[in-house]
Amino acid sequence: MARNYTAKGGDASGIGIDSKELQREFQNVIAELEKFGNKLDAKQLGDIQRRSLFITRDAMKSNITDFKDGEFKVYRNGGLYAEITAGQLQNSIGIRKSKTRNSRLTTGYWVGPIVKGAFKDPEKGGWFAHFLNYGGLIGGNKRDGGGSQYKGANKGFADRAKAQTISQVVAYFTHNAKLYIEKTFNRVLS
C-alpha cells in the first residue's frame, strides 16, 4: 500500500518550485521502496532530489534582470523600509529542505527565494520576490498613497524557470533514483 508522503510547511515566499510532478515521481519511488523495507536510504534519495533542483535554481537566477543600485526602494509607514541592491534577489535564490511527515522515509526540497536566517534582513533577502513574480504592489502601499503594480522584466521569473526546467528536473531525478535503486538492490541480492 503506497503512502502519501507530502512535504508540509515550506517558505513564506510562496513561489518557486515545489512541483506536483516531482512530488508525484518521488511518491512512485517511495511506493517501490516500501516493497523492500529498509534497504534504501531516504537521505540518499533526498540528495538526488536536491541535486535535481539545481537546474531550476540556476534557471531562476538567470531569469532575473538585475536592478541598478538605488532603483528599487520600498516604503512603509511613510518612510524608507528597504533599498533593494543589485544582485540581492539572485543571491537569495536557493534550495531548502521542507518539513515532512516522516523524515525517516522521505525528504522534500524546494527552490526559491530564501527569507530566513541570514536572509531575514530586508536589505539582503528575497522577501519581495513574490511581488516581482506575480506583479504585486511595489514601491509603497495604497494607504500611504504610493505603490503600483509591477510590470517589469522580472515579472514571472520564477514561473518561467519552473516551466523551462520541470521536465529536466523530473528526468534527472527519475534517472538517478533508478540508478541508485538498482545499485542498492544488486548489492543486497549478491
C-alpha positions in Angstrom: 0.0 0.0 0.0 1.6 3.3 -1.1 1.5 6.1 1.4 1.3 9.7 0.5 4.5 11.4 1.9 4.0 15.0 1.0 6.0 18.0 2.2 4.4 20.3 4.5 5.5 23.8 5.5 7.7 25.5 3.1 8.7 29.1 3.0 6.6 32.2 3.3 7.7 33.5 0.0 5.2 31.2 -1.7 6.9 31.0 -5.1 9.5 28.7 -6.6 9.3 25.1 -7.5 7.6 22.6 -5.2 6.1 20.9 -8.1 3.4 18.3 -8.1 5.2 16.5 -11.0 8.4 16.0 -8.9 6.4 15.0 -5.8 4.3 12.5 -7.9 7.5 10.9 -9.2 9.0 10.9 -5.7 5.9 9.2 -4.4 6.2 6.4 -7.1 9.8 5.8 -6.0 8.7 5.6 -2.3 5.9 3.1 -3.2 8.6 0.9 -4.8 10.8 1.3 -1.8 8.1 0.1 0.6 8.3 -3.3 -1.1 11.9 -3.8 0.1 11.8 -2.4 3.6 14.8 -0.5 4.9 17.3 -1.4 2.2 17.3 2.0 0.7 18.3 5.3 2.4 15.8 8.1 2.1 18.7 10.6 2.7 20.4 9.3 -0.5 17.1 9.8 -2.4 16.7 13.2 -0.9 20.2 14.2 -2.1 19.3 13.1 -5.6 16.1 15.2 -5.3 18.1 18.2 -4.1 20.7 17.9 -6.9 17.9 17.7 -9.5 16.6 21.2 -8.3 20.0 22.8 -9.1 18.6 23.0 -12.7 15.7 25.2 -11.6 17.7 27.2 -9.2 20.2 28.2 -11.9 17.4 29.0 -14.4 15.6 31.1 -11.8 18.7 33.1 -11.1 19.3 33.6 -14.8 15.7 34.8 -15.4 16.2 37.8 -13.1 17.0 41.1 -14.7 19.0 42.9 -12.1 18.1 46.3 -10.7 20.6 49.2 -10.7 21.6 50.3 -7.2 19.1 52.7 -5.7 16.4 51.9 -8.4 14.1 49.8 -6.2 13.0 51.3 -2.9 10.3 50.0 -0.6 8.5 52.5 1.7 6.4 51.5 4.8 4.7 53.7 7.3 5.7 56.9 5.5 9.5 56.1 5.4 12.1 54.1 3.6 11.9 50.5 4.7 14.5 48.9 2.4 16.5 49.7 -0.7 17.0 46.6 -2.9 20.5 46.3 -4.1 21.9 44.8 -7.3 22.2 41.1 -7.1 20.1 40.8 -3.9 17.3 38.6 -5.4 19.8 36.3 -7.3 21.8 35.8 -4.1 18.7 34.9 -2.1 17.6 32.1 -4.5 18.5 28.7 -3.0 17.4 25.2 -2.2 15.9 24.5 1.2 14.6 21.4 2.9 10.9 21.2 3.8 9.5 19.5 6.8 8.0 16.1 6.0 5.5 13.9 7.8 8.0 11.0 8.0 11.6 12.2 7.5 12.9 8.7 8.1 11.4 7.6 4.8 11.3 10.7 2.6 12.6 14.2 2.3 11.3 17.2 0.4 13.1 20.2 -1.1 12.0 23.4 -2.7 13.8 26.1 -4.6 13.1 29.8 -4.4 13.9 33.0 -2.6 15.2 32.5 1.0 13.8 34.8 3.6 15.0 33.2 6.8 18.3 33.1 8.7 20.9 35.4 7.3 18.4 36.4 4.5 15.9 37.7 7.1 17.3 41.2 6.7 15.0 43.2 4.3 18.1 44.6 2.5 19.6 41.1 2.0 16.8 38.5 1.5 14.4 37.8 -1.3 11.2 38.6 0.6 9.9 40.8 -2.2 10.2 38.1 -4.9 6.5 37.3 -4.9 5.8 40.9 -5.8 8.0 40.6 -8.8 6.9 37.2 -9.9 3.2 37.9 -9.6 3.2 41.6 -10.4 2.1 42.7 -7.0 2.1 46.2 -5.4 5.5 47.7 -5.1 7.1 51.0 -4.0 4.7 51.7 -1.2 1.2 50.9 -0.2 -2.2 52.3 -1.1 -2.7 53.7 2.5 0.4 55.8 2.1 -0.7 56.9 -1.4 2.1 55.1 -3.2 2.7 51.9 -5.0 2.0 50.5 -8.4 1.6 47.1 -10.0 4.9 45.7 -11.0 5.1 45.1 -14.8 8.9 45.0 -15.3 11.1 42.4 -16.9 11.2 40.3 -13.7 7.5 39.6 -13.7 7.0 35.8 -13.8 10.8 35.0 -13.3 10.1 32.0 -11.1 7.2 30.7 -13.1 9.3 30.9 -16.3 12.1 29.0 -14.6 9.8 26.2 -13.4 8.2 25.9 -16.9 11.6 25.8 -18.6 13.1 23.1 -16.3 10.4 20.9 -14.9 10.8 18.1 -17.4 14.6 18.2 -17.0 14.2 18.1 -13.2 11.9 15.1 -13.3 14.1 13.3 -15.8 17.2 13.9 -13.8 15.6 12.7 -10.6 14.0 9.6 -12.2 17.2 8.5 -13.9 19.4 8.9 -10.9 16.9 7.5 -8.4 16.6 4.4 -10.6 20.4 4.0 -10.8 20.7 4.3 -7.0 17.9 1.7 -6.5 19.4 -0.7 -9.0 22.8 -0.4 -7.4 21.5 -0.9 -3.9 19.4 -3.9 -4.8 22.2 -5.5 -6.8 24.4 -5.1 -3.8 21.7 -6.6 -1.5 20.9 -9.5 -3.8 24.5 -10.5 -4.4 
